[in-house]
Amino acid sequence: MPELPEVETIVRDIRPALLGHRFERVSLSHDDVLRGVSRRRLLRDLTGVTVREVSRRAKHAVIDVGRHRLVIQPGMTGSLMVHDRPLTADEQRYAVFRVALDDGRTLVYRDVRRLGTLLLLDPKGWERYTGAIGPEPLEAEFTAEQLGVALRRSRQAIKKVIMDQGHLAGVGNIYANEALFAAGIDPSKPAVRLTPDDHRRLHAEIRRILSAAIASNGTTFRDYRTGTGETGNFQLELLVYGREGEPCRRCGTRLTGTHAIDARISVFCHRCQS
Ligand SMILES: [Zn+2]
């Protein structure tokens, strides 16, 4: 699933094309991506609105249209783009949500397997929604001490805790694996056992890796595309994710892959991480 760097890339790409533009016609091919909103209400409340702001929160693209916020969480096979020409037959086939803009362009949420979600929230609903998500790791106010407070409360594996959106926004499997390798921390270690020095290293590595991934337009393993339809490039810089069985770039030991921590693939070096 697209994580913070991928959604940030999408948002930066589509923001200039959407700001100040009106939604002329809105259509939805399938209702199963909707959460907490009916098709009728979605189409009614979005037709004729003007885009005030486009931003990111955690792994969601947030389009502020005045009375509501349209919140899109792209799924593993999802992409969000503004097209300036008519859609091809292939583009139409998987276009789940489509908005004709006042300048003739089209905003399209495409999702082959429809694993993504769409929400439409009023100001109160948005407050509740964003209030349940943890701090943004790239914000200046986010400190190692703040991370430490969240980690000291949990006996769960550190990898699970940093991927829990209630503790920290935007980190998923790829960047959790990478940050823990860079910080030299075993992903299965109970969060409560990390030292203040671990908190400082992990905090610094999470921020460094997420920033580097944004600079590379995110990680494309299979389906992820930027807001202009390009692939990301950070897959070229991954040190552990997708490399189980291959030699550690730091010490040469074979990297271990396991599904035992959280049912997702965890890749780590048992020599460099403890
Ligand atoms: Zn190693």
Boltz pocket constraint, residues with backbone or C-beta under 6 A from the ligand:
constraints:
  - pocket:
      binder: B
      contacts: [[A, 248], [A, 249], [A, 250], [A, 251], [A, 252], [A, 253], [A, 269], [A, 270], [A, 271], [A, 272], [A, 273]]
      max_distance: 6.0
